[in-house]
């Protein structure tokens, strides 16, 4: 008998930017569907034909990827907040 390996989950983390999305902002989504599917085209209807996207294919559980992305975003937001506070203090 041949042993079959369990299929690793495929999860995509992707971001959209450009189009009518304000500079400095992005739309982040975690999905099991490939981002270049029909769903990706749907976003062009909302954000314009100039919207661009990048994605990362992950071989981890959906919840694991979601948590990792949320933590990374929180870290970046905190860093940006700290930088803004420093900038304001220097201006005083």
C-alpha positions in Angstrom: 0.0 0.0 0.0 1.2 3.5 -0.7 1.0 6.1 1.9 -0.4 9.5 0.9 0.7 12.6 2.6 -1.9 14.9 4.0 -2.4 17.9 1.8 -1.0 21.1 3.4 -3.6 23.9 3.5 -3.1 26.7 1.0 -3.9 30.2 2.3 -3.3 33.5 0.6 -2.6 36.8 2.3 -2.9 39.7 -0.1 -3.0 43.4 -0.1 -4.6 45.9 -2.5 -3.3 49.4 -3.0 -3.6 52.2 -5.6 -6.7 53.1 -7.5 -9.0 55.1 -5.2 -7.4 53.7 -2.1 -5.7 56.6 -0.4 -1.9 56.8 -0.5 -0.6 55.3 2.7 -3.5 52.9 3.1 -4.1 49.3 1.9 -6.8 46.7 2.0 -5.6 43.4 3.5 -7.4 40.0 3.1 -6.7 36.4 4.0 -8.4 33.8 1.8 -8.3 30.2 0.6 -9.0 31.3 -3.0 -6.2 32.4 -5.3 -6.3 36.3 -5.3 -6.2 36.5 -9.1 -9.5 34.6 -9.4 -12.7 36.3 -10.2 -12.8 37.7 -6.7 -9.7 39.8 -7.4 -11.4 41.3 -10.5 -14.4 42.2 -8.3 -12.2 44.6 -6.3 -11.3 46.5 -9.5 -15.0 47.5 -9.7 -14.8 49.1 -6.3 -11.3 50.5 -6.3 -10.8 51.3 -10.0 -8.7 49.7 -12.8 -5.5 51.2 -11.3 -5.7 49.1 -8.2 -2.7 46.8 -7.7 -2.2 43.8 -5.5 0.4 41.6 -4.1 -0.1 38.2 -2.4 1.8 35.6 -0.5 1.0 31.9 -0.7 1.2 30.3 2.8 1.2 26.6 3.7 -0.1 27.2 7.2 -3.6 27.0 8.8 -6.0 29.9 8.0 -6.2 31.1 11.6 -2.4 30.9 12.0 -1.9 33.2 9.0 -4.7 35.5 10.1 -3.0 35.9 13.6 0.4 36.4 12.1 -0.9 39.2 9.7 -2.8 40.9 12.5 0.3 40.9 14.8 2.5 42.2 12.0 0.0 45.0 11.2 -0.4 45.9 14.9 3.4 46.1 15.2 3.7 48.4 12.2 0.8 50.6 13.4 2.5 51.0 16.8 5.8 51.8 15.2 4.1 54.4 13.0 2.4 55.9 16.0 5.6 56.1 18.0 7.3 57.8 15.0 4.5 60.4 14.8 4.7 61.1 18.6 8.5 61.7 18.2 7.9 64.0 15.3 5.3 66.0 17.2 7.6 66.3 20.3 10.5 67.6 18.1 8.2 70.3 16.6 7.4 71.7 20.1 
